[in-house]
Amino acid sequence: MRIWFVLFMLSVFTIGCSQVEKNYYDHRMYDLAQEEITTLSEVLPNLTMNRIILVGEFHNNKAHHESQLHIIRAVFESGVPLAIGFEMFQSESQSDIDKWVSGKLNVKEFKRIYYENWNFPWELYSPIFELARKNKVPMVGLNVSRDITRQVSQMGFKSLSEKQKGKLSEVSCRVDKEYMDFIKNAFGAHAHGELNFTHFCEAQLIWDNVMAINALAFLDKNPDYTIILITGSGHARKKGIPKQISKRSNLSYAVILPEVSGSISPKTITGENADYIIMGH
């Protein structure tokens, strides 16, 4: 009798876990093109037709990272060869990132690498890192050296040497009003000391440029892959990284942004900003 009860409880637990695991397919999304509420499972076929999927976040919002994890898992389980690109890592850290995915770095070692690159809590991103490691999903460091962004934010793009510029196209703070408003809001959040707005704007655009360049470089070497880019919502918007991708490639992309009261919702943005909104944030 006792053995039967134990087996019964194990079966209940297994079924319950399976249901929890699959609930992320029911994640509510808003399709901006169709102007309707849908689910992750319903948009997945269209989503996986793209070579690049950008999923935005507010860096300190745990729910945003949980949604990113849901989307990554769904795309991975669809069978699409998948990589994940991160704003959170500079491209110079790629060898250490590769060691993590291959199992050659332990958690303590990789956590140290992470904090050398980014200053938000490890716990926000670690489930994504663990998924990549467990399933051998390539991780790609997208970002530019902090030394370069620091120099540009202080002295402007023209202060960079030709070697520092590398593959960067000329960067100037000439963007449309909507993206300018976003940059001004970001400047307000980051402003301190004698920070120059034009230089700050150029630094933001360099991030967009470099992350597009690094994502495309990975896809050029891995033509069968789709890459999901994990970045701040401002960079993920179509006027950010996607615009820089379009300047350099005809590869298809989709933009997913999290709902944020007062700034990102079906009432405040259109298909010019994103393709889908993750509802419930």
C-alpha positions as CSV (number, residue, x, y, z in Angstrom):
1,M,0.0,0.0,0.0
2,R,2.8,2.4,0.9
3,I,4.7,1.6,-2.3
4,W,1.5,2.3,-4.3
5,F,1.0,5.7,-2.6
6,V,4.6,6.7,-3.2
7,L,4.3,5.8,-6.9
8,F,1.0,7.7,-7.1
9,M,2.5,10.8,-5.5
10,L,5.5,10.7,-7.9
11,S,3.2,10.5,-10.9
12,V,1.1,13.5,-9.6
13,F,4.3,15.5,-9.0
14,T,5.6,14.6,-12.5
15,I,2.4,15.6,-14.2
16,G,2.2,18.8,-12.1
17,C,5.8,19.8,-13.1
18,S,5.1,19.1,-16.7
19,Q,2.1,21.4,-16.6
20,V,4.1,24.2,-14.9
21,E,6.9,23.7,-17.4
22,K,4.5,24.2,-20.4
23,N,2.6,27.1,-18.9
24,Y,5.1,29.6,-20.5
25,Y,3.6,28.8,-23.9
26,D,0.4,30.5,-22.6
27,H,2.3,33.7,-21.9
28,R,0.1,36.6,-23.0
29,M,1.4,38.7,-25.9
30,Y,0.0,41.6,-27.9
31,D,0.5,41.5,-31.6
32,L,1.0,45.1,-32.8
33,A,0.4,44.3,-36.5
34,Q,-2.9,42.4,-35.8
35,E,-3.8,44.7,-32.9
36,E,-4.9,41.8,-30.7
37,I,-4.0,39.8,-27.6
38,T,-2.5,36.4,-28.4
39,T,-0.1,33.9,-26.7
40,L,3.5,32.9,-27.1
41,S,2.5,29.6,-28.6
42,E,0.4,31.3,-31.3
43,V,3.2,33.8,-32.3
44,L,6.0,31.2,-32.1
45,P,5.7,30.0,-35.8
46,N,6.1,33.6,-37.1
47,L,8.7,34.4,-34.5
48,T,11.0,31.5,-35.5
49,M,10.9,32.5,-39.1
50,N,13.2,35.4,-38.1
51,R,17.0,35.2,-37.9
52,I,17.1,37.8,-35.1
53,I,14.7,38.2,-32.2
54,L,15.2,41.1,-29.9
55,V,13.7,40.8,-26.4
56,G,13.9,44.0,-24.4
57,E,14.0,44.5,-20.7
58,F,14.2,47.0,-17.9
59,H,17.4,45.7,-16.4
60,N,16.2,45.5,-12.7
61,N,12.8,44.0,-13.5
62,K,12.8,40.3,-12.5
63,A,9.5,39.6,-14.4
64,H,11.1,40.9,-17.7
65,H,13.9,38.3,-17.3
66,E,11.4,35.6,-16.6
67,S,9.6,36.4,-19.8
68,Q,12.9,36.4,-21.7
69,L,13.6,32.9,-20.3
70,H,10.1,31.7,-21.4
71,I,10.7,33.0,-25.0
72,I,14.2,31.5,-25.2
73,R,12.9,28.1,-24.0
74,A,10.0,28.1,-26.5
75,V,12.2,29.0,-29.4
76,F,14.8,26.4,-28.4
77,E,12.2,23.7,-28.0
78,S,10.8,24.5,-31.5
79,G,14.0,23.0,-32.9
80,V,15.5,26.1,-34.3
81,P,19.3,26.2,-33.9
82,L,19.6,29.0,-31.3
83,A,22.2,31.4,-29.9
84,I,21.6,34.1,-27.3
85,G,23.3,37.5,-27.5
86,F,23.8,39.7,-24.4
87,E,24.2,43.4,-24.0
88,M,25.5,42.4,-20.5
89,F,28.8,41.1,-21.9
90,Q,31.5,42.9,-23.8
91,S,32.8,41.0,-26.9
92,E,36.2,40.9,-25.3
93,S,34.8,38.4,-22.8
94,Q,33.8,35.9,-25.5
95,S,36.4,33.3,-24.7
96,D,35.2,33.1,-21.1
97,I,31.6,33.0,-22.2
98,D,32.5,30.0,-24.4
99,K,34.2,28.3,-21.5
100,W,31.0,28.7,-19.4
101,V,28.8,27.2,-22.1
102,S,31.2,24.3,-22.6
103,G,31.4,23.6,-18.9
104,K,35.0,24.7,-18.4
105,L,34.1,27.5,-15.9
106,N,32.2,26.9,-12.7
107,V,29.5,29.2,-11.4
108,K,31.9,31.1,-9.1
109,E,34.3,31.8,-12.0
110,F,31.6,32.9,-14.4
111,K,29.9,35.0,-11.8
112,R,33.1,37.0,-11.5
113,I,33.3,37.4,-15.3
114,Y,29.7,38.6,-15.2
115,Y,30.3,41.3,-12.6
116,E,33.3,42.5,-14.5
117,N,30.9,43.2,-17.4
118,W,27.6,44.2,-15.7
119,N,26.4,45.5,-12.3
120,F,22.8,44.2,-12.0
121,P,22.2,41.2,-9.7
122,W,23.5,37.9,-11.1
123,E,20.2,36.2,-10.0
124,L,18.2,38.1,-12.6
125,Y,20.1,36.5,-15.5
126,S,21.5,33.2,-14.1
127,P,18.5,31.1,-15.2
128,I,19.2,32.1,-18.8
129,F,22.9,31.4,-18.3
130,E,22.1,28.0,-16.8
131,L,19.7,27.1,-19.7
132,A,22.4,28.0,-22.2
133,R,25.0,25.9,-20.4
134,K,22.8,22.9,-19.9
135,N,21.7,22.8,-23.6
136,K,25.0,24.0,-25.1
137,V,23.3,27.1,-26.6
138,P,26.0,29.5,-27.8
139,M,26.1,32.8,-25.8
140,V,27.5,35.9,-27.6
141,G,28.9,39.0,-26.0
142,L,27.5,41.9,-27.9
143,N,28.8,45.0,-26.2
144,V,31.6,47.4,-26.8
145,S,34.5,48.0,-24.4
146,R,33.6,50.2,-21.5
147,D,36.7,52.3,-22.2
148,I,35.3,53.3,-25.6
149,T,31.8,54.2,-24.3
150,R,33.3,56.1,-21.4
151,Q,35.6,58.0,-23.8
152,V,32.8,58.8,-26.2
153,S,30.4,59.9,-23.4
154,Q,33.1,62.3,-22.1
155,M,34.8,63.5,-25.3
156,G,32.6,62.4,-28.2
157,F,32.9,60.0,-31.1
158,K,35.5,62.1,-32.9
159,S,37.9,61.5,-30.1
160,L,38.2,57.8,-31.1
161,S,41.2,56.7,-33.1
162,E,40.7,54.7,-36.4
163,K,41.7,51.6,-34.5
164,Q,39.1,52.2,-31.8
165,K,36.4,52.8,-34.4
166,G,37.1,49.5,-36.1
167,K,34.0,48.6,-38.2
168,L,31.9,51.4,-36.7
169,S,30.3,53.7,-39.2
170,E,30.3,57.4,-38.4
171,V,28.1,58.1,-35.4
172,S,26.4,61.4,-34.8
173,C,23.4,62.3,-32.7
174,R,21.0,62.8,-35.7
175,V,18.0,60.6,-35.0
176,D,14.2,61.1,-35.3
177,K,12.2,62.8,-32.5
178,E,10.9,59.6,-31.0
179,Y,14.3,58.0,-30.5
180,M,15.7,61.4,-29.4
181,D,13.0,61.5,-26.7
182,F,14.1,58.1,-25.5
183,I,17.7,59.1,-25.3
184,K,16.8,62.3,-23.4
185,N,14.9,60.2,-20.9
186,A,17.9,57.8,-20.6
187,F,20.2,60.8,-20.2
188,G,18.1,62.1,-17.3
189,A,18.5,58.7,-15.6
190,H,22.2,58.6,-16.1
191,A,23.1,62.3,-15.8
192,H,25.8,63.3,-13.3
193,G,28.6,65.7,-13.1
194,E,29.5,67.4,-16.4
195,L,28.1,64.7,-18.7
196,N,27.5,66.2,-22.2
197,F,24.2,65.2,-23.8
198,T,25.5,65.0,-27.4
199,H,28.4,62.8,-26.2
200,F,26.0,60.7,-24.2
201,C,23.7,60.3,-27.3
202,E,26.7,59.2,-29.4
203,A,27.7,56.6,-26.8
204,Q,24.1,55.2,-26.9
205,L,24.3,55.0,-30.7
206,I,27.7,53.2,-30.5
207,W,26.1,50.5,-28.4
208,D,23.4,50.1,-31.0
209,N,26.0,49.9,-33.8
210,V,28.4,47.5,-32.1
211,M,25.6,45.1,-30.9
212,A,24.2,45.0,-34.4
213,I,27.7,44.3,-35.8
214,N,28.5,41.6,-33.3
215,A,25.1,39.8,-33.8
216,L,25.5,39.9,-37.6
217,A,29.1,38.6,-37.3
218,F,27.9,35.6,-35.4
219,L,25.2,34.9,-37.9
220,D,27.6,35.3,-40.8
221,K,29.7,32.5,-39.3
222,N,26.7,30.4,-38.3
223,P,24.2,30.8,-41.2
224,D,21.8,28.1,-39.8
225,Y,21.2,29.9,-36.5
226,T,18.7,32.3,-35.1
227,I,19.9,34.6,-32.4
228,I,17.9,36.1,-29.5
229,L,19.3,39.4,-28.4
230,I,18.8,40.3,-24.7
231,T,19.1,44.1,-24.3
232,G,17.6,47.1,-22.7
233,S,14.2,48.0,-24.2
234,G,15.6,51.2,-25.6
235,H,18.2,49.4,-27.6
236,A,15.8,46.7,-28.7
237,R,13.3,49.2,-30.2
238,K,13.3,49.3,-34.0
239,K,15.0,52.7,-34.0
240,G,17.9,51.2,-32.0
241,I,19.7,48.0,-32.8
242,P,17.3,46.9,-35.6
243,K,17.9,50.1,-37.5
244,Q,21.6,49.4,-37.4
245,I,21.0,45.8,-38.5
246,S,18.9,47.0,-41.5
247,K,21.8,49.3,-42.6
248,R,24.1,46.3,-42.8
249,S,21.9,43.3,-43.7
250,N,18.6,42.1,-45.1
251,L,18.1,39.5,-42.4
252,S,14.7,39.4,-40.9
253,Y,14.1,40.4,-37.3
254,A,11.3,40.6,-34.7
255,V,11.2,43.0,-31.7
256,I,9.5,42.0,-28.4
257,L,9.1,44.6,-25.7
258,P,7.7,44.1,-22.1
259,E,4.7,46.0,-21.1
260,V,5.6,48.9,-18.9
261,S,2.9,51.2,-17.4
262,G,3.0,54.6,-19.0
263,S,5.6,53.9,-21.6
264,I,5.2,50.5,-23.3
265,S,1.7,49.4,-24.0
266,P,-0.7,48.8,-26.9
267,K,-1.9,52.4,-26.4
268,T,1.5,54.0,-26.4
269,I,3.6,52.3,-29.1
270,T,3.0,50.9,-32.6
271,G,4.5,48.6,-35.1
272,E,7.1,51.3,-35.8
273,N,8.5,50.4,-32.3
274,A,8.1,46.7,-32.0
275,D,6.2,43.6,-33.2
276,Y,5.0,42.2,-29.9
277,I,4.4,43.3,-26.4
278,I,4.8,40.9,-23.5
279,M,1.6,41.6,-21.4
280,G,1.3,41.6,-17.7
281,H,4.3,43.7,-16.5
